[in-house]
């Protein structure tokens, strides 16, 4: 395997600009809480509301998976160059406990970053630290065509 790419020095504002205020992020109530460039980790918060509920009164699994996907992005973006982007090619989620409406935290990390593939991990939890769901993701690191 080749060398791991160097993590670019980025500010909070640059990371927030990279992850963007997308319609999906707004829908999920995603906010960047913290990130660590050295360890390529990030913590984000979400606000699950009644629009996310299934007929059993719990957050539907598709929304949980979307939150996990939105959790790994900020950790990865801290390692990407300005000319790179990385669509998710695989997301494997494990639902460990029911997720109910309210504030949630996501913690994401880069497990391994290569030149064209990165492996990521995420946890979604209540604010008391109880883990509700986890995920492993694979992304394809690509250069933007300018």
Buried (B, 14 or more C-beta within 10 A) or exposed (E): EEEEBEBEEBEEEBBBEBBEEEEEBEBBBBEBEEBEBEEBBBBBBBBBBEEBBEEEEBBBEEBBBBBBBBBBBBBBBBBBEEEBBBEBEEBEBEBBEEBBBEEBBBBBBBBEBEEEEBBBBBBBBBEEEEBBBBBBBBBEBEEEEE
